[in-house]
């Protein structure tokens, strides 16, 4: 079985990120690079991390008019990402165009609701109902738009997996038992998310900020 853990690497220096990825390479399945890393280092930084030899997940969360998102997706073809994110709240047409413009081997997944948000945050943006209901609505829209899957918290992945059997589900905001929650509000353990149907487990600080990142990566892998 392929290791589902993607290490979130938003370190300020490319060399430090590459060294950490190499150190834990045998105990993770891929590397996730987000906006902070991409804005700081661009295509060059992605190429440097690709040298580690693991799949690259570009968590760029595209959200704009359909034509702009399609153009952005085409602009990253050369990086050959395994996974790219768009915001599902951008609408069906935007998601359709994003998928159509993506590389043949790139999975496009829709971000449903950030794991740093809860229902009070939703209400403040004018969205009524529970976080659970919002995720299910956007998952249904993403499936209809032809995306490969969605990003959601471990609290929703089980229900979404039951409704979308063939979907590809990315779960961030994971924390091993006993670790600090930090700024995340809706968290579960990596094992629980995997058992509930997660395809990819995004883990950052529990590995990157650990006193011994290699031991931390090994410990997480052993729980799976």
C-alpha positions in Angstrom: 0.0 0.0 0.0 1.3 3.5 -0.9 1.9 5.6 2.1 -0.9 8.2 2.2 1.0 10.8 4.3 1.9 14.0 2.4 4.3 16.2 4.4 3.2 19.9 4.4 6.4 21.9 3.8 6.1 25.6 4.1 9.5 26.3 5.4 11.0 29.7 4.4 14.2 28.2 2.9 14.1 25.8 0.0 17.3 24.0 1.2 15.8 23.4 4.7 12.5 22.1 3.1 14.4 19.8 0.7 16.7 18.5 3.5 13.7 17.7 5.7 11.9 15.9 2.9 15.0 13.8 2.2 15.3 12.9 5.9 11.8 11.5 6.2 11.4 10.3 2.6 11.1 6.7 3.5 8.2 7.3 5.8 5.9 9.6 3.8 4.2 9.3 0.4 4.5 12.8 -1.0 5.1 16.5 -0.4 2.5 19.2 -0.1 3.6 22.8 -1.0 1.2 25.6 -0.2 0.8 29.3 -1.0 3.5 30.4 1.4 6.1 28.2 -0.3 4.9 28.9 -3.8 4.8 32.7 -3.4 8.3 32.7 -1.9 10.0 30.3 -4.3 7.7 29.8 -7.4 8.5 27.2 -10.0 12.1 27.0 -9.0 11.3 25.9 -5.5 8.9 23.2 -6.7 11.6 21.9 -9.1 14.0 21.7 -6.2 11.6 19.7 -4.0 10.7 17.4 -6.9 14.4 16.3 -6.8 13.5 14.4 -3.6 11.7 11.9 -5.8 8.2 12.1 -4.2 4.9 13.2 -5.7 4.2 16.9 -5.4 0.8 18.2 -4.1 0.4 21.9 -5.0 -2.1 23.3 -2.5 -2.7 26.6 -4.3 -6.5 26.8 -3.7 -7.3 28.6 -7.0 -10.4 30.7 -6.8 -11.2 33.1 -9.5 -13.3 33.4 -12.7 -13.2 30.2 -14.8 -10.9 31.6 -17.5 -8.3 32.8 -15.0 -8.3 29.5 -13.1 -7.9 27.6 -16.3 -4.9 29.8 -17.3 -3.3 29.3 -13.9 -3.8 25.6 -14.2 -2.1 25.6 -17.6 0.8 27.6 -16.2 1.7 24.9 -13.7 1.6 22.0 -16.3 5.4 22.0 -16.5 5.6 21.2 -12.7 3.7 18.0 -13.3 1.9 18.1 -9.9 0.2 15.0 -8.7 -2.6 17.0 -7.0 -3.8 20.6 -7.2 -6.5 22.3 -5.2 -9.2 24.8 -6.2 -11.9 26.2 -4.0 -15.2 24.3 -4.5 -17.0 27.5 -3.6 -15.8 29.0 -6.9 -18.7 27.3 -8.6 -19.3 24.5 -11.1 -18.1 26.3 -14.2 -14.8 27.2 -12.5 -14.2 23.7 -11.4 -15.1 22.2 -14.8 -12.6 24.6 -16.5 -9.9 23.8 -13.9 -10.3 20.1 -14.5 -10.3 20.5 -18.3 -7.1 22.6 -18.1 -5.2 20.3 -15.7 -2.5 17.9 -16.8 -3.5 14.4 -17.7 -2.0 12.9 -14.6 -3.0 15.7 -12.2 -5.8 15.1 -9.7 -7.9 18.3 -9.1 -9.6 18.4 -5.8 -12.0 21.0 -4.4 -11.5 22.6 -1.0 -14.8 22.5 0.8 -14.3 24.2 4.1 -10.9 25.1 5.7 -10.2 23.2 8.8 -9.4 26.4 10.6 -13.1 27.4 10.4 -16.1 26.3 12.4 -19.8 27.0 12.2 -19.6 30.4 13.8 -17.1 31.4 11.1 -19.5 30.1 8.4 -22.4 32.1 9.9 -20.3 35.3 9.8 -19.8 34.8 6.0 -23.6 34.4 5.5 -23.6 30.6 5.1 -26.3 29.0 7.2 -26.3 25.5 8.5 -23.7 23.2 9.9 -20.1 22.7 8.7 -21.1 19.1 7.9 -23.9 20.2 5.6 -21.7 22.8 3.8 -19.1 20.2 3.1 -21.6 17.7 1.7 -23.1 20.4 -0.6 -19.8 21.4 -2.0 -18.7 17.7 -2.4 -21.8 17.1 -4.4 -21.1 20.2 -6.6 -17.4 19.1 -7.1 -18.5 15.6 -8.1 -21.0 17.1 -10.6 -18.2 19.3 -12.0 -16.0 16.3 -12.7 -13.3 16.9 -10.1 -11.4 13.9 -8.8 -12.3 14.6 -5.2 -12.4 17.1 -2.4 -10.5 18.4 0.6 -12.4 18.1 3.8 -11.8 17.5 7.5 -11.7 14.1 9.1 -15.1 14.9 10.6 -16.8 14.8 7.2 -14.7 12.4 5.1 -16.6 9.3 6.3 -20.0 10.6 5.1 -18.6 12.0 1.9 -16.9 8.7 1.1 -20.2 6.9 1.6 -21.9 9.2 -0.9 -19.0 9.4 -3.4 -17.5 5.9 -3.5 -14.9 6.7 -6.3 -13.8 10.0 -4.9 -10.3 11.0 -3.9 -10.3 12.6 -0.5 -7.6 14.8 1.0 -7.8 15.4 4.7 -5.6 18.1 6.4 -5.7 19.4 10.0 -4.6 16.0 11.3 -2.9 15.6 14.7 -1.5 12.4 16.2 -3.0 11.5 19.6 -1.6 13.7 22.3 -0.2 16.5 20.0 -1.0 20.2 20.0 -4.1 21.2 18.0 -2.6 24.7 17.2 -4.9 26.8 15.0 -7.0 23.9 13.7 -10.6 23.6 15.0 -11.8 20.3 13.5 -9.1 17.7 13.9 -8.9 13.9 14.0 -6.0 11.5 14.2 -4.4 10.2 10.9 -5.5 6.6 11.6 -9.1 7.7 12.1 -9.2 9.7 8.9 -7.6 6.8 6.9 -10.2 4.4 8.4 -13.0 6.7 7.3 -11.9 6.8 3.7 -9.2 9.5 3.3 -6.9 9.0 0.3 -4.3 11.5 1.4 -3.4 12.5 4.9 -1.8 16.0 5.1 0.5 16.4 8.1 2.8 19.3 8.7 3.9 20.6 12.1 3.6 17.2 13.9 6.6 16.2 11.7 8.3 19.4 10.6 8.3 21.0 14.1 9.1 17.8 16.0 12.4 17.5 17.9 13.1 14.4 15.8 11.2 14.6 12.5 12.3 11.2 11.4 11.0 9.5 14.5 7.8 11.5 14.3 7.2 10.4 10.7 8.0 6.8 11.6 5.6 6.9 14.5 2.7 8.2 12.4 3.4 5.6 9.7 3.2 2.9 12.3 -0.3 3.9 13.3 -1.5 3.4 9.7 
